[in-house]
Amino acid sequence: MPFTISNAIKLIAAYALLVGVAGVFAQQKTVDAICSTDQTWCELAAQEYTRETGVKVLQTRKATGEALAQLRAEANNPKTDIWWGGTGDPYLQAAELGLLEPYRPAYINDLYAWSVRQYAMTQNMVGGFYTSAIGFGWNTELLKKKKLPEPACWADMLKPAYKGDIEISHPASSGTAYTILAGLVQLMGEDAAFDYMKKLHKNISNYTRSGTAQAPNVAKGEVAVGISFIFGFDGWRQNHYPVATAAPCEGTSYEIGGIALVKGGRNKAAGQHYYDWLMSPAGQGIGAKANSLQVPANKSFKPDPRIPLMDNVRLIKYDFEKFGKSAERKRLLERWQKEVESLPR
């Protein structure tokens, strides 16, 4: 190419383009994520993904309520590319607030119908990542020592004998606890549910920030009974801890865990690639490897046989659309804090 001013300008432009592409590629070598499922799954997924791809995962573990608060605070300058794991209601609220990026994956037919429904409900902003049911877990040795009965129903939780021996998470910070709150409202009717929770409050030893705390606390004998997702307790039971579980006889709520790309994320391509890997058999299988035994969304592989089946669990007809709205969550939380949390124990 002969040297001319015109050709020099073209070469400079081409070089600038290459530098720009290289810069973008360099940026895509990292992905910023929030993970809201079990800590061990969060950590193992990030490690495995980095090992397979060379992409560094800058990931923090936050309860879903805290994650939603962070995304709202960062709305004008997003620092997160992808949010995954944890109960789906806060994801639906994030979608309603315009904090998420629509994405409908090409492998949608590899996913169970309950996962696909989340995409349809949110204009493709939220996918269903896994599912599991709310129930009770208890330390068999501690119950025997304290001469406490094994719980089978929501009504059992109100027995005076359990005073100070039940642990649950806080619905303002924990998506698990909000799923319990919204489930009781749908099961019993709102006023009856709040009357129930006022009585239950007397038996609660502690409201934890995260809904993943109950299983290890029960397994280690730090509390006799926990209310959370059944899979968490089952993981410890299968590791030979003195733990037993039950689904409430009256019926119970369940979660569809979420996964979403964050609107305005700085590493969009990397975020999408991590998303696809997490939804693949490789990524979905990480849960069981981390002893986190939710039912995975991807149906194209054989899940771990330790994952508890939900066939015999009496599930309520959970209205994700209604109770996933931010206004409904805010209203219920305000009523809970005013009428339940404020009471002495």
C-alpha positions as CSV (number, residue, x, y, z in Angstrom):
1,M,0.0,0.0,0.0
2,P,1.6,3.3,-1.1
3,F,2.0,5.9,1.6
4,T,-0.6,8.6,1.3
5,I,-2.4,10.7,3.9
6,S,-5.6,8.9,3.0
7,N,-3.9,5.4,3.5
8,A,-2.3,6.6,6.7
9,I,-5.7,7.6,8.1
10,K,-7.1,4.1,7.1
11,L,-4.2,2.3,8.8
12,I,-4.6,4.4,12.0
13,A,-8.4,3.7,11.9
14,A,-7.8,-0.1,11.4
15,Y,-5.3,-0.1,14.3
16,A,-7.7,1.7,16.5
17,L,-10.4,-0.8,15.7
18,L,-8.1,-3.7,16.5
19,V,-7.1,-2.0,19.8
20,G,-10.7,-1.5,20.6
21,V,-11.7,-5.1,19.9
22,A,-8.7,-6.3,22.0
23,G,-9.9,-4.0,24.8
24,V,-13.4,-5.4,24.7
25,F,-12.0,-8.9,24.6
26,A,-9.8,-8.2,27.6
27,Q,-12.8,-6.8,29.5
28,Q,-14.8,-10.0,28.7
29,K,-12.1,-12.0,30.4
30,T,-13.9,-11.2,33.7
31,V,-17.6,-11.5,34.7
32,D,-19.2,-9.8,37.7
33,A,-21.8,-11.9,39.3
34,I,-24.1,-12.1,42.4
35,C,-24.9,-15.6,43.6
36,S,-27.8,-16.1,45.9
37,T,-27.8,-19.9,46.4
38,D,-25.7,-21.9,48.8
39,Q,-22.2,-20.6,49.4
40,T,-20.6,-23.9,48.4
41,W,-22.4,-24.0,45.1
42,C,-21.6,-20.3,44.4
43,E,-17.9,-21.0,45.0
44,L,-17.6,-24.3,43.1
45,A,-19.5,-22.9,40.1
46,A,-17.1,-20.0,39.8
47,Q,-14.1,-22.2,40.2
48,E,-15.2,-24.7,37.6
49,Y,-16.2,-22.1,35.1
50,T,-12.9,-20.3,35.4
51,R,-11.0,-23.6,35.1
52,E,-12.9,-24.5,31.9
53,T,-12.9,-21.0,30.2
54,G,-10.1,-19.0,31.7
55,V,-12.7,-16.2,32.5
56,K,-12.3,-14.8,36.0
57,V,-15.6,-14.7,38.0
58,L,-15.8,-11.8,40.4
59,Q,-18.6,-13.1,42.4
60,T,-20.2,-12.2,45.8
61,R,-22.8,-14.2,47.7
62,K,-25.8,-12.3,48.8
63,A,-29.3,-13.2,50.0
64,T,-31.9,-12.4,47.3
65,G,-33.4,-9.5,49.2
66,E,-29.9,-8.0,49.6
67,A,-29.0,-8.6,46.0
68,L,-32.2,-6.8,44.8
69,A,-31.3,-3.9,47.0
70,Q,-27.8,-3.7,45.5
71,L,-29.1,-3.8,41.9
72,R,-31.5,-1.0,42.8
73,A,-28.7,1.1,44.3
74,E,-26.5,0.5,41.2
75,A,-29.3,1.1,38.6
76,N,-27.6,4.2,37.1
77,N,-24.2,2.6,37.1
78,P,-24.5,-1.3,37.0
79,K,-21.5,-3.1,38.4
80,T,-23.0,-6.6,38.0
81,D,-23.4,-8.7,34.8
82,I,-25.4,-11.7,36.1
83,W,-27.4,-12.7,39.1
84,W,-28.2,-16.3,39.7
85,G,-29.6,-18.7,42.3
86,G,-32.0,-18.0,45.2
87,T,-35.7,-17.6,45.4
88,G,-37.4,-16.2,42.3
89,D,-39.7,-13.5,43.7
90,P,-37.0,-10.8,44.1
91,Y,-36.0,-11.5,40.5
92,L,-39.6,-10.9,39.4
93,Q,-39.5,-7.6,41.3
94,A,-36.2,-6.7,39.6
95,A,-37.7,-7.4,36.2
96,E,-40.7,-5.2,37.1
97,L,-38.3,-2.4,38.0
98,G,-36.5,-2.6,34.7
99,L,-33.2,-3.8,36.2
100,L,-32.8,-6.9,34.1
101,E,-31.9,-7.6,30.4
102,P,-34.2,-9.8,28.3
103,Y,-32.6,-13.1,27.2
104,R,-34.3,-16.1,25.8
105,P,-31.8,-18.9,25.4
106,A,-31.6,-21.1,22.3
107,Y,-31.8,-24.2,24.5
108,I,-35.2,-23.3,25.9
109,N,-36.6,-26.7,24.9
110,D,-34.1,-28.4,27.2
111,L,-35.8,-26.8,30.2
112,Y,-38.7,-28.0,32.3
113,A,-42.1,-26.2,31.8
114,W,-41.9,-24.5,35.2
115,S,-38.6,-22.9,34.1
116,V,-40.0,-21.8,30.8
117,R,-43.0,-20.2,32.4
118,Q,-40.7,-17.8,34.3
119,Y,-39.4,-16.5,30.9
120,A,-42.9,-16.0,29.6
121,M,-44.0,-14.3,32.8
122,T,-41.2,-11.7,32.7
123,Q,-40.8,-11.1,28.9
124,N,-37.6,-13.2,29.0
125,M,-35.9,-11.3,31.8
126,V,-35.9,-14.1,34.3
127,G,-35.3,-17.8,33.8
128,G,-36.2,-20.6,36.2
129,F,-32.9,-22.0,37.5
130,Y,-34.1,-24.8,39.9
131,T,-37.1,-25.6,42.2
132,S,-37.6,-26.8,45.7
133,A,-40.3,-26.9,48.5
134,I,-40.5,-25.2,51.9
135,G,-40.5,-27.6,54.9
136,F,-39.2,-28.4,58.3
137,G,-35.9,-29.8,59.3
138,W,-34.9,-30.9,62.8
139,N,-32.0,-32.3,64.8
140,T,-33.2,-35.8,65.9
141,E,-30.8,-36.0,68.8
142,L,-31.7,-32.6,70.1
143,L,-35.4,-33.3,69.9
144,K,-34.9,-36.5,71.8
145,K,-32.8,-34.8,74.4
146,K,-35.4,-32.0,74.8
147,K,-38.3,-34.5,74.7
148,L,-39.9,-32.6,71.8
149,P,-42.3,-34.1,69.2
150,E,-41.3,-34.3,65.5
151,P,-43.2,-31.6,63.6
152,A,-45.4,-32.7,60.7
153,C,-47.7,-29.7,60.1
154,W,-47.7,-25.9,60.3
155,A,-50.0,-26.2,63.4
156,D,-47.3,-28.1,65.2
157,M,-45.0,-25.1,65.0
158,L,-47.2,-23.2,67.5
159,K,-46.9,-25.7,70.3
160,P,-45.6,-24.0,73.5
161,A,-43.0,-26.8,73.8
162,Y,-41.1,-25.4,70.9
163,K,-40.6,-21.9,72.4
164,G,-37.1,-20.7,71.6
165,D,-36.3,-23.8,69.6
166,I,-37.4,-22.8,66.0
167,E,-35.2,-20.8,63.6
168,I,-36.4,-19.0,60.4
169,S,-34.9,-16.3,58.2
170,H,-36.0,-12.6,58.0
171,P,-38.3,-11.9,55.0
172,A,-36.8,-8.4,54.4
173,S,-33.4,-9.9,53.5
174,S,-34.2,-13.5,52.7
175,G,-36.1,-14.7,49.6
176,T,-36.7,-18.0,51.5
177,A,-38.6,-16.2,54.3
178,Y,-40.6,-14.2,51.8
179,T,-41.6,-17.4,50.1
180,I,-42.8,-18.7,53.5
181,L,-44.7,-15.5,54.2
182,A,-46.3,-15.3,50.8
183,G,-47.1,-19.1,50.9
184,L,-48.8,-18.9,54.3
185,V,-50.9,-15.9,53.0
186,Q,-52.0,-18.0,50.1
187,L,-52.6,-21.2,52.1
188,M,-54.5,-19.6,55.0
189,G,-55.8,-16.3,53.8
190,E,-54.0,-13.1,54.8
191,D,-55.5,-12.2,58.2
192,A,-55.3,-15.8,59.4
193,A,-51.7,-16.1,58.1
194,F,-50.7,-13.0,60.1
195,D,-52.5,-14.3,63.2
196,Y,-50.5,-17.6,62.7
197,M,-47.2,-15.7,62.3
198,K,-47.8,-13.7,65.5
199,K,-48.2,-16.9,67.4
200,L,-45.2,-18.5,65.7
201,H,-43.1,-15.5,66.6
202,K,-43.2,-16.5,70.3
203,N,-41.4,-19.7,69.4
204,I,-38.7,-18.2,67.2
205,S,-35.2,-18.2,68.6
206,N,-33.7,-16.1,65.8
207,Y,-34.4,-14.5,62.4
208,T,-31.3,-15.0,60.3
209,R,-30.4,-12.8,57.3
210,S,-30.2,-15.7,54.9
211,G,-32.5,-18.7,54.3
212,T,-29.5,-21.0,53.9
213,A,-28.6,-20.7,57.6
214,Q,-31.2,-23.1,59.0
215,A,-29.9,-26.4,57.6
216,P,-26.3,-26.1,59.0
217,N,-27.6,-24.7,62.3
218,V,-30.0,-27.6,62.7
219,A,-27.4,-30.2,61.6
220,K,-24.8,-28.9,64.1
221,G,-27.3,-28.8,67.0
222,E,-27.3,-25.0,67.3
223,V,-31.1,-25.0,67.0
224,A,-33.7,-27.8,67.3
225,V,-36.0,-27.0,64.4
226,G,-35.6,-24.9,61.2
227,I,-38.1,-23.7,58.6
228,S,-36.5,-23.4,55.1
229,F,-36.2,-25.4,51.9
230,I,-36.3,-29.1,52.4
231,F,-33.3,-29.8,50.1
232,G,-31.0,-27.9,52.4
233,F,-31.8,-30.2,55.4
234,D,-31.6,-33.3,53.2
235,G,-28.1,-32.5,52.1
236,W,-26.9,-32.6,55.7
237,R,-28.9,-35.7,56.5
238,Q,-27.3,-37.5,53.6
239,N,-23.9,-36.5,55.0
240,H,-24.8,-38.5,58.1
241,Y,-25.8,-35.7,60.4
242,P,-28.8,-36.3,62.8
243,V,-31.3,-34.5,60.6
244,A,-34.9,-35.4,59.6
245,T,-37.3,-33.5,57.4
246,A,-41.0,-33.2,56.6
247,A,-43.2,-31.2,54.3
248,P,-46.1,-29.5,56.1
249,C,-49.3,-31.6,56.0
250,E,-51.6,-28.7,55.2
251,G,-49.6,-27.8,52.1
252,T,-46.6,-25.6,51.4
253,S,-45.0,-23.0,49.1
254,Y,-42.1,-23.6,46.8
255,E,-39.6,-21.6,44.9
256,I,-38.5,-21.4,41.4
257,G,-34.9,-20.1,41.7
258,G,-34.0,-17.3,39.3
259,I,-31.2,-16.5,36.9
260,A,-31.0,-13.2,35.0
261,L,-28.6,-10.8,33.1
262,V,-28.4,-7.4,34.6
263,K,-29.4,-4.4,32.4
264,G,-26.3,-2.3,31.5
265,G,-23.8,-4.9,32.7
266,R,-20.3,-4.0,31.6
267,N,-19.3,-7.5,30.5
268,K,-22.4,-8.5,28.6
269,A,-20.9,-11.2,26.4
270,A,-19.1,-12.8,29.4
271,G,-22.3,-12.6,31.5
272,Q,-24.3,-14.4,28.8
273,H,-21.7,-17.1,28.4
274,Y,-21.6,-17.7,32.2
275,Y,-25.4,-17.8,32.2
276,D,-25.5,-20.4,29.4
277,W,-22.9,-22.5,31.2
278,L,-24.8,-22.3,34.5
279,M,-27.9,-23.6,32.7
280,S,-26.1,-26.4,30.9
281,P,-25.8,-29.9,32.3
282,A,-22.3,-29.1,33.5
283,G,-23.4,-26.0,35.4
284,Q,-26.6,-27.5,36.7
285,G,-24.8,-30.6,37.9
286,I,-22.5,-28.4,40.1
287,G,-25.4,-28.0,42.6
288,A,-25.3,-31.7,43.7
289,K,-21.5,-31.7,43.7
290,A,-21.7,-28.9,46.2
291,N,-24.3,-30.9,48.2
292,S,-27.0,-28.4,47.2
293,L,-29.9,-30.6,46.2
294,Q,-32.5,-28.5,44.4
295,V,-34.3,-29.9,41.3
296,P,-32.4,-28.6,38.3
297,A,-34.2,-26.8,35.4
298,N,-32.3,-28.6,32.6
299,K,-34.0,-31.9,31.8
300,S,-31.4,-33.1,29.3
301,F,-29.3,-34.9,31.8
302,K,-29.8,-37.4,34.7
303,P,-29.8,-35.5,38.0
304,D,-28.2,-36.7,41.1
305,P,-30.3,-39.5,42.8
306,R,-29.9,-37.8,46.2
307,I,-32.1,-34.9,45.1
308,P,-35.4,-35.2,47.1
309,L,-38.4,-35.8,44.9
310,M,-41.4,-33.5,45.3
311,D,-44.0,-36.1,44.3
312,N,-45.4,-36.5,47.8
313,V,-45.2,-32.9,48.8
314,R,-48.6,-31.1,48.9
315,L,-47.8,-27.9,47.0
316,I,-50.0,-24.8,47.1
317,K,-50.9,-23.1,43.8
318,Y,-48.4,-20.4,44.3
319,D,-49.2,-17.1,42.4
320,F,-45.7,-16.0,41.3
321,E,-47.1,-13.2,39.3
322,K,-49.0,-11.5,42.1
323,F,-46.5,-12.2,44.9
324,G,-43.5,-11.4,42.7
325,K,-44.6,-7.8,42.3
326,S,-42.6,-5.2,44.3
327,A,-45.7,-3.4,45.6
328,E,-47.1,-6.7,47.0
329,R,-43.8,-7.6,48.6
330,K,-43.4,-4.1,50.1
331,R,-47.0,-4.2,51.5
332,L,-46.6,-7.7,53.1
333,L,-43.2,-6.9,54.5
334,E,-44.4,-3.6,56.1
335,R,-47.4,-5.5,57.6
336,W,-45.1,-8.2,58.9
337,Q,-42.6,-5.8,60.5
338,K,-45.4,-3.8,62.1
339,E,-47.6,-6.7,63.3
340,V,-45.1,-9.5,63.9
341,E,-41.5,-8.4,64.2
342,S,-42.4,-5.6,66.6
343,L,-43.9,-8.1,69.1
344,P,-41.8,-9.3,72.1
345,R,-40.7,-12.9,72.3
